């Protein structure tokens, strides 16, 4: 049974998901304050305007949930969603407080989360801007809704502003340190598990994932591949062109493996590995057709690759499965390159007019 990993180190996507869930929680609390006794009876609130805020909030949060789901790997658009979320939180919180007691609103403590949220994405600048903007709106709310010359009002405003500044600054310091640790952690993880040139997972990650797949008992395929005549590329075009080829092969294999719920790895040098769900024969043929077409149309140079395939149903011990794929890769090379030696010993030709036939 797989153990659930619990970590307080969250990336931007996971952090924003957490804040999106918290918004629904605070929305529920707000509904209770406005409509559910004894909260609605004992807390002064203006229910006539709350439905508009409730409707706007529900629409925004539904759109955000959908956007977060669809933009997990789209960092550019995700960045806009994050900034919009901070702005919405600011407007919604001020609006809610104005409708639920103004400067005496029980929702005031949420302002601390607003400051921390802004700090995550705007760093030190975000901490100070969020503190200043919220306190300015809070003080303005006091002037507009109560008589600040009275002790009970100006003392509440003064103490709330004071404590928000203190807690906000210290909270921001802790948040900034946590984000710094997270960046370091991600950097170390990248150096340990990813190949710098190709952008793929490296040999170490491949070995770990292969063992994990084998232990899971799931049916999967291993494709071990090699760029044909790669030494000639370096000799004729130079090592810089060779690096471009490696990088482009990495891009192609990553895209294809991701589309088919698999993973791609740089095994070493000009060798690559793919871990994929086991395909039916026609699906495998379609996958290889598209892969070889993409390799032929590579921007840097037309690329030729040979592969050896091995399946978990043949051998479930990682070392033996890898050895089997390696032997078939060698067989594909010996048979003329630009082809795949498949699980059953059959040969797929990477030419335009390919055939599946038994190897001689």
C-alpha positions, 0 to 999 in steps of 0.5 A, spaced: 500 500 500 502 506 497 504 511 503 501 518 502 506 523 502 505 529 507 509 536 506 508 543 508 513 545 502 507 547 496 509 549 489 505 555 487 500 551 484 498 547 490 498 553 494 493 556 490 489 550 490 489 551 498 487 558 498 481 556 493 479 551 498 479 556 503 475 561 499 469 556 499 470 555 507 470 563 508 464 563 504 460 558 508 462 562 514 460 568 511 453 565 509 452 563 517 454 570 519 449 573 515 443 568 515 444 563 520 442 564 527 445 566 532 450 569 528 445 573 524 442 575 530 448 578 534 453 580 529 450 587 525 450 585 518 447 588 511 444 582 508 441 587 502 447 587 499 450 580 501 447 576 495 451 580 490 457 579 493 455 572 494 453 571 487 460 574 484 464 570 489 461 563 487 462 565 480 469 567 481 471 561 485 468 556 480 472 560 474 478 559 478 477 552 480 476 550 473 482 555 471 487 551 476 485 545 473 486 546 466 492 551 467 497 546 472 502 546 467 501 553 463 505 557 468 504 564 464 496 563 464 497 561 472 501 567 473 495 571 471 490 567 475 494 568 481 494 575 481 487 576 480 486 571 486 489 576 490 486 582 487 479 579 488 481 577 495 482 584 497 475 587 494 471 581 497 474 582 504 473 589 504 466 588 502 465 583 507 467 587 512 463 593 510 457 589 510 458 585 517 460 590 522 465 595 519 471 596 523 468 591 528 467 585 523 469 578 526 472 577 519 478 582 520 483 576 522 482 574 515 486 580 513 492 576 515 491 571 510 491 576 505 497 579 506 501 572 506 497 570 500 500 577 497 507 575 500 507 568 496 507 571 489 510 578 490 515 577 495 517 583 500 514 588 495 507 584 496 507 584 503 508 592 504 503 593 499 498 589 501 499 591 508 498 599 506 493 598 502 488 593 507 490 598 512 488 604 508 482 601 506 480 599 513 481 606 516 477 609 511 472 604 512 472 607 519 471 614 517 465 612 513 462 608 518 463 610 525 465 616 529 472 615 530 473 620 535 469 615 540 474 611 544 471 604 543 472 605 535 479 608 535 482 604 540 479 598 535 482 601 529 488 602 532 490 596 535 487 592 529 492 596 524 498 595 529 497 587 530 496 586 523 502 590 521 506 586 527 503 579 525 503 581 517 511 583 517 513 577 521 508 572 517 511 575 511 518 574 513 517 566 515 513 566 508 519 568 504 524 564 508 519 558 506 519 560 499 526 560 499 527 553 502 522 551 497 526 554 491 532 551 494 529 544 494 526 544 487 533 546 485 536 540 488 531 536 486 532 538 479 540 537 479 538 530 482 533 528 477 533 531 471 538 532 465 540 539 464 541 538 456 535 534 454 530 537 460 528 529 461 529 525 467 536 522 468 538 515 469 537 515 476 530 517 476 529 512 470 532 506 475 527 509 481 521 509 476 523 502 473 523 499 480 517 503 482 513 500 476 515 493 477 514 493 484 507 496 482 505 490 478 502 494 473 503 492 466 507 497 462 512 497 456 520 499 456 522 502 450 530 503 450 532 508 444 539 510 441 540 516 436 543 512 430 550 515 427 550 520 433 558 520 432 557 523 425 553 528 427 558 531 432 564 530 427 560 533 421 556 539 424 560 540 431 558 538 438 553 544 438 549 541 433 549 535 437 547 538 443 541 541 439 539 534 437 539 531 444 535 537 446 530 536 440 529 529 441 528 530 449 522 535 447 519 530 442 520 524 447 517 528 453 511 530 449 509 523 446 510 520 453 506 525 456 501 524 451 500 517 452 501 517 460 508 515 460 515 518 462 521 519 458 528 519 460 535 520 458 539 514 459 546 517 458 549 520 452 545 519 446 541 513 449 533 515 451 528 510 455 521 511 455 516 508 460 509 507 457 503 503 459 502 497 454 499 498 448 495 494 443 498 492 437 495 497 433 496 503 438 503 501 438 504 502 431 500 509 431 504 511 436 511 509 433 508 512 426 507 519 429 514 518 433 518 517 427 514 522 423 516 527 428 523 525 428 524 525 421 521 533 421 526 535 426 528 542 426 535 541 427 536 535 423 532 529 420 533 524 426 533 517 426 533 512 432 533 505 433 529 502 439 528 495 443 522 494 446 520 489 453 514 488 456 513 487 464 509 481 462 515 478 459 520 479 465 518 483 471 525 484 474 528 491 473 535 489 471 532 483 466 527 487 463 532 492 462 537 487 459 532 484 454 530 491 451 538 493 451 538 486 447 533 488 442 535 495 441 542 492 439 538 487 434 534 493 431 541 496 430 544 490 427 538 490 422 539 496 419 537 502 424 531 506 424 527 501 427 524 498 433 525 490 435 518 489 439 516 484 444 515 478 440 521 479 436 518 482 430 521 488 427 517 495 426 521 499 420 521 507 421 521 508 414 515 511 411 512 505 408 514 501 414 512 494 415 511 489 421 515 483 420 518 477 423 525 478 424 530 473 420 
